[in-house]
Amino acid sequence: MNNPPESVNHSENNDFSTIEQTMEKLSGGTRRLAAQLTTSASFDSLWDVLTDYDRLNLYIPNLLSSKKIFQKDNNVHLKQVGAQDFLGMKFSAEVTIDLFEDKELGLLKFSLIKGDFRKFEGSWKIQTIKDTSKNSLIYELTVQGCQWMPIGMIEKRLKKDLSENLIAVDRQAKSSRR
């Protein structure tokens, strides 16, 4: 990657987690971000949280709504609306995404069907850390804004959101332990 990885330490409720994050600048104002968190939450509790599509907005910051609009086997379509205060202005974006579930691999892979971005694709992945009781939760996102969306100005916000999303999923998984 073009930029060196950044690590952010997160300590909450005496539970220490490390978030590792990278960001890559691609052509055309596209950014590829990845964040990883090590957690004591179980695979099943993490999976249950990530696939509770109609309730994601209850614990993921800045997600106003999340609604499953289609499901056939392990293919799901979601409509989501997110909002932010950015430089004193309210900014919201809507996406409809195509999502593929592969529980055996701990993978939720998504891509844009339509929405307020030119590109919005990525994945959530849960990996068991060998010889431990811990799991790794990884969120990857490739995003390209529309012409009116200055990606360079909001990339710092995107990085913060990725970390906050990981922490929120982890917190919810731990509160509903399975």
C-alpha positions in Angstrom: 0.0 0.0 0.0 1.1 3.6 -0.6 0.6 4.8 3.0 2.1 3.1 6.1 -0.4 1.3 8.3 -1.6 3.2 11.3 -2.5 1.5 14.6 -5.0 2.9 17.1 -5.3 1.5 20.6 -8.7 1.3 22.0 -9.4 0.6 25.7 -12.9 0.5 27.0 -14.5 -1.3 29.9 -11.1 -2.7 30.8 -11.1 -4.7 27.6 -8.1 -3.9 25.5 -8.4 -4.1 21.7 -6.1 -3.0 19.0 -7.4 -1.6 15.8 -5.0 -1.7 12.9 -5.9 0.4 9.9 -4.6 1.1 6.4 -5.7 3.4 3.7 -4.7 3.3 0.0 -5.3 6.2 -2.4 -6.3 4.9 -5.8 -7.0 6.8 -9.0 -10.1 8.8 -9.6 -10.6 9.8 -5.9 -11.1 6.2 -4.9 -9.9 5.1 -1.4 -9.4 1.5 -0.2 -9.5 1.3 3.6 -9.1 -1.7 5.8 -9.4 -2.0 9.6 -8.9 -5.0 11.9 -9.8 -5.5 15.5 -8.8 -8.4 17.8 -11.6 -9.4 20.1 -12.7 -12.0 22.7 -16.2 -12.0 21.2 -17.2 -15.4 19.8 -17.4 -16.1 16.0 -21.1 -16.8 16.4 -21.9 -13.7 18.3 -20.0 -11.5 15.8 -21.7 -13.3 12.9 -25.2 -12.8 14.5 -24.5 -9.1 14.9 -23.3 -8.6 11.3 -26.2 -10.5 9.8 -28.9 -8.8 11.9 -29.4 -6.5 8.9 -32.6 -4.7 10.0 -31.1 -3.7 13.3 -27.6 -2.6 12.3 -28.6 1.0 12.6 -29.3 0.5 16.3 -25.6 0.1 17.2 -23.5 1.2 14.2 -22.8 5.0 14.6 -24.1 7.3 11.8 -26.2 4.5 10.2 -29.7 6.0 10.2 -31.4 2.9 8.7 -30.7 -0.5 7.4 -33.4 -2.7 5.8 -33.2 -6.1 4.1 -35.1 -5.7 0.9 -34.3 -9.1 -0.7 -32.9 -12.5 0.4 -32.5 -15.8 -1.5 -30.3 -18.3 0.2 -27.0 -16.5 1.1 -27.6 -13.5 -1.3 -29.1 -10.4 0.4 -29.9 -6.9 -0.8 -29.8 -4.1 1.8 -30.9 -0.5 1.6 -28.9 1.7 4.0 -28.8 5.4 4.8 -25.9 7.0 6.7 -25.6 10.5 8.0 -22.8 12.7 9.3 -22.2 16.2 10.5 -19.2 17.4 8.4 -17.8 20.9 8.7 -21.1 22.0 10.3 -23.2 20.6 7.5 -25.5 17.5 7.6 -24.4 15.0 5.0 -26.3 11.8 4.2 -25.8 9.1 1.7 -28.0 6.2 0.6 -26.9 2.9 -0.9 -28.5 -0.3 -2.0 -25.9 -3.1 -1.8 -25.7 -6.7 -2.9 -24.3 -8.9 -0.2 -23.1 -12.5 -0.2 -22.9 -14.5 3.0 -20.3 -17.3 3.5 -20.5 -18.3 7.1 -18.0 -21.1 6.7 -15.4 -18.5 5.7 -16.8 -15.9 8.1 -17.2 -13.6 5.1 -19.8 -11.0 4.2 -18.9 -9.5 0.8 -20.8 -6.5 -0.6 -21.0 -4.4 -3.7 -23.0 -1.4 -4.8 -26.2 -1.9 -6.7 -27.1 1.8 -6.7 -26.6 4.8 -4.5 -24.8 8.1 -3.7 -21.4 6.7 -4.5 -19.7 5.7 -7.8 -18.1 2.8 -6.0 -18.9 1.2 -2.6 -17.7 -2.3 -2.1 -16.0 -4.4 0.5 -16.3 -7.0 3.1 -16.6 -8.0 6.7 -14.5 -11.0 7.7 -14.3 -12.9 11.0 -11.2 -15.0 11.4 -10.3 -17.3 14.3 -6.9 -16.5 15.7 -5.1 -19.9 15.9 -4.3 -21.3 19.3 -6.3 -18.5 21.1 -9.9 -17.9 22.1 -9.8 -14.6 20.2 -11.1 -13.6 16.8 -10.1 -11.0 14.3 -12.8 -8.8 12.8 -11.8 -7.2 9.5 -13.7 -4.5 7.7 -12.5 -3.6 4.1 -14.1 -0.8 2.1 -13.3 0.6 -1.4 -15.2 3.8 -1.9 -15.4 6.4 -4.6 -17.6 9.5 -4.1 -19.6 11.4 -6.7 -18.4 14.6 -8.2 -20.0 16.7 -5.4 -18.4 14.6 -2.7 -14.8 15.7 -2.0 -13.2 12.3 -1.0 -9.9 13.9 0.1 -11.8 16.0 2.7 -13.7 13.1 4.1 -11.1 10.4 4.1 -10.2 11.3 7.7 -13.8 10.8 8.6 -13.9 7.5 6.7 -11.0 6.2 8.8 -12.6 7.2 12.0 -15.9 5.6 11.0 -14.2 2.2 10.1 -12.8 2.1 13.6 -16.1 3.1 15.2 -18.0 0.5 13.2 -15.6 -2.3 14.4 -15.9 -1.2 18.0 -19.7 -1.0 17.8 -20.0 -4.5 16.3 -17.6 -5.8 18.9 -19.5 -4.1 21.8 -22.8 -5.5 20.5 -21.4 -9.0 20.1 -20.0 -9.0 23.6 -23.3 -7.7 25.1 -25.3 -10.5 23.4 -22.7 -13.3 24.0 -23.4 -16.6 22.5 
